[in-house]
């Protein structure tokens, strides 16, 4: 934003790195930085993030980070044309890119498949529909990738704050089910074609406060603020011994 507002600045370059490259893989890093997954986006989460915000992955820079053994010492040059920004190919979706959803069972399957895809083989055992994304091991880049996949497959342009409000697979599914139901024709024979892109945004008051992060530790197997609130409303007794991994109460 700063560079875009300064006169005379046309392009911004940066040197980033790959998050998930491993020297043990059979893919050379020169090929890895161009590799795309089945959804057509760059495989590496960091490079995907840059591309989605308008950057072009240019080339490798040898010896940029000699101590970074995982990336073989390479940095990755990315370039932003701030005067002519190009949004990701997924920022404007068309009907051909979306998956036609005919019933709630199919909708649930698509959302679950998308979460499993982001989890990958190494974390799939952590999956639970009631478990928050963070607790399944997904970081901010993983969640960003999930946002892109769901936006493309379901035709909903999701806000960056969406997963703060809908943090579990179950909550995400319930949200999309409510949207899917609300888009059905109001009367038989009436031809109503919903806009394929639904912007999930709210009017923001001038004095709004942005919550950019939240961390909670709940008792008795509770995994989300919603479950905690329900326990409070029902008057559930949640008093327990201090967990052993919290601290030593005898000190």
N, C-alpha and C positions, 0 to 999 in steps of 0.2 A: 504493500500500500504506500509506504514511504517513497519507494523508488518510482511508483506510478505517478505520484504527485509532483515529483521533481522534474523540472524542465531539462531537456537534453539527455535524459536517460531513456534509452529505447529497449535495451535488453539487460536481463540479469542472469548471471551464471552462478552456479553453486556446485560444490563437490560433495556428493553424498556417498552412501555405501549400500551394499546389499544386506538385507537382514537375514535371509535364510540360505545363502549360498554355503556350500560345504566343499572343501577341496577333495573329499572322498567321492563326490559324485562323478559320474562319467561325463557330465556336461562341462565343457570348458566355460570359464567365466565370461568369455567373449560372447558365447551363445546364450548364456544364462540371462544376461541383462536384456536380451530381446525376447526371451521365451514368454509365451502367453498360455494361459490355461484354457479350459474348454469353454469358458465364458468370454474369451477374447480379450481379457485384460492381462497386463503384465503379471507374471507369476510372483515376483518379489514384492512384498507389501510396501516397502519404502519407495521403490521405484514406481509402483502403482499409484501411490499417494501423490507423488510429484506429477505424474502424467495426468491424473484426474483433475489437477488444478491448473493444467495448461502447459506443463513443461514438456520438453522434448529430451529424451535420453540421447546424449550425443556420443560419448565414447568413454573408454577406460583411461585412467591416468595411472601409469605404472609408478610404484614406489611412493605413492602419496601418503600411505599409512604403513610404514615398514613393519610396525609391531602388530598389525592386524593380520594374523595368520589365517583366520577364517576366510578373509577376502583376498588372500595372497598378496597383501600390500597395496591392492588397487583401490583407487577412488573412482567414483562414477560421475562424470560431468553431465549436468542437466542445465538446460537453458530455457528461460522464460522470455517470450516476446511480449513485454508489458503494454506496448502500444496496440498490438493486435492479438489479444489473448484468445487462445483456443481452448474451449472447455473440452472435457473428455468426450469421447464418442458416445458415452452413456448419459451425458447431461440432457440431451434431447433424444428421447426414445420415440420409436414409432411402433405401430401395431405389429409389424413383422418381428420386432425384437422381443415382444412380450409373449408370455405363455398363456394360452387361453384356459381359463379356469371355469369348469362347469359345475362343480359342487364343492361342498365343504371338506369332504374327504380328500379331494385332490389338492385343495388349498393347504390343508395341514401337511400333506406329503411334501409339497414344494418347499414349504418353510423348514420342515425338518431336514430335508435333503440339503438345503442351503446351509443350515447350521453345521451339519455333519461335514459338508465340503470344506468349510472354513476350519473346523476342528482338525481335520486331517486324520490319518491313521494313528498318529502318536497320541492323540488326545480324545479319540472317539469314545473310549470307555468312561470318560468323565461326563458324558452327556446325560442330562435329565431335563425333562420339559419344565420342571419347576425350579431348576437351578439357574441363578444369574449367570450371564455370560462371563463375567470376570471370574467367578468361582469355577467355571469350567476351563479356565486357563487362557481365555481370549484377552489380548491386550487391545489398546486403542486402534492399532493398525489392522488387527484381525476384524474388529467390529466395523471399521471403515470398509473393509472388503465385503463383509456381510451386507452392509447397507447398499453397496453397489450392486451386489448380486440380486438382492430382493427388489431393488428398484427396477432392475432390468427385467426380471422374470415376472413381476407382478404389475409393472406399469405404474408404481407409486413413487413419486419423487420424495424421498424421505429427508426430513430435516436432520442436521447433525445432532440435535438433542433428542431424537426419537428414542434411542436406546436407554436414555436416562429414565424415561417414563415407562418404557416397555422393556424390561431388562431380562426377561425369561422367554423361552420359546413359547410357553403357554400363553403369556401375556401378549406376545407378538401375534400369535395365531388368533386370539380372541379379538384383537384390534382389527385385523384384516377380515375376519369373519363379519364383524359389524359393518365394515365398509362395503364388503361384497353384498351383504343383504340390503344395505341402504341404496345400492345402485340398481337394484332390480326394478323393472317397470312397475309403475303404480297401478296400472290396470291392464287387463288382458287385451292384446292387440295393439297397445300403444307402443310405438317405436321410439324408445328413448335410448340413445347411444351415449353412455357416460364418457366423459373426457378420460382418455387413457392415462393421463398423468394427473395424479391427485397430490397437490401440495399440502403437506401436513404442517401448517404454520398457523400461528395465532398472532393477533395484534399485540404488539409489545408496547406497554405504556412507557412514557418518557423516563419515569423514575424506576424502571424495572431493575431488579438485581439478578445478575447471571450467576447461577450455581454451576461452576465448572468441574466440580468433582465432589464425591461424597463417599465416605467409608463407614461401614457399620459392622458391629459385632453383636450378634443376637444370641439369646439363650435357647436351649432346648430344640435345636435343629431348625430354628426359623431361618429362612434364607433370603428374605426380602423385607423392605419397609412395609409393604402391603400385608404380609403375613404377621408382622409384628403389630401392626395397627389392629388387625382382627383379633389377635390375642389380647390386646388391651381392652377392646370393646367387650369381649366375652368374659373378662375378668380372670383369665387363665393364670394360675399360680406358676410363675417362672423362676422362683427363687431356687437356686442350686448351689452346690459347692463351687468354689472358684476353680475353673479348669486348670489342670496341671501344666498345660503349655502356656498359660497366661503369665503367672508369676508365682514365686514361692511365698506363700502366706505366712510361713513360719519365720521368715527373716525379719 
